[in-house]
Amino acid sequence: MVKTAIVILNWNGKGFLSKYLPILMQNTQNTNAEIIIADNNSKDDSITFLNSNYPQLRQIVLDQNYGFAGGYNRALNQIEAQYFVLLNSDVEVTPNWLNPLIDLLDSDISIAAVMPKILSVKNKNEFEYAGAAGGFIDKYGYPFCRGRIIGTVENDTGQYNDVKDIFWATGACMVVRSQLYKKQNGFDDDFFAHMEEIDLCWRLKNAGHRIVYCPDSSVFHVGGGTLPNNNPFKLYLNYRNNLFLLYKNLPEKKFLRTLFARMFLDGVSASLFLANLSIPSFMAVLKAHLHFYKSLKQLQLKRKSILEQTIKTTHPEMFQGSIVFSYFVKKKKVFYKLSF
């Protein structure tokens, strides 16, 4: 059994594989790590490309597109390693990117998962939207990052070069203990894509484990490689999955109050889409809520299971205010201005 399995979940990503896989292989030499490509039933010629150029790499070919959550679950169930590295195909790794992450996990058994500094491929001095210097969440379930709050993305000037406990690690590049991943039954398949890593990290934190940001490792991320930010399906997934996330993981004393507040905020958001004649976006929010209501019975069962395993219900990494209010009204657009 190798110590570390680096698993890239590919879907129609031949272009990214051809560009970033050679860099990954070069910068992962002399480590006890295996690179594995899991393919989510791609319709391009990704598999032909891999067979021709990288026949030495293990492939796990899935029979259909199970999304990010289901695809990784099915792939990781077939892999034995101490640590799983979940790595997007559109990530450019750097020299010695892996060792600091593994060393941090090795140093403290209380840490369940770690992530590196995520910088932008387009501007390598700037943090990347999906992860930046570690993920956080506000009391209404809105995620944000050190280095990126809503639309404000900071340049990396070393301001976040500290090892820090965070609320969630990005699925773009996350290293997780395989034993804990499997104990939590991995990602929630019903999320399909988007926020499944936040859900997993929240469950791990509720079970008493830590999620940690490691600044000594850096990678560059393209971002939006599968679905652009303005895609209605992506909007639908984000709204629906955020409700799933809250319903499953909120502690009892905050459950109803927070859930109803979030529904009200979603209603405001949908009204703004409608007022601006953005009908596809309005329909995406409506569809997300309808799917949420249809899923309540199943969500109740999941919530009961999570509560039975919960050790901690409060987390210092959850911002106890509204990130939207802080950003737009208080004009607090960078992380260090927030009061946790």
ABEGO torsion letter per residue (X at the ends): XBABBBBBBBBGAAAAAAAAAAAAAAAABGBBBBBBBBBBGBABAAAAAAAAABAABBBBBBABBAEAAAAAAAAAAABBBABBBBBBAABBBBBGAAAAAAAAAAABAABABBBBBBBBAABAABBBABGEAEBBBBAAGBBBBBGBBEABBBBBAGAAABBBBBABBBAABBBBBAAAAAAAGEBBAAAGBEGAAAAAAAAAAAAGBBBBBBAABBBBBAEGAABBAABAAAAAAAAAAAAAAAAAABBAAAAAAAAAAAAAAAAAAAAAAAAAGBAAAAAAAAAAAAAAAAAAAAAAAAAAAAAAABABABBAABBABBAAAAAAAAGBABAAABBX
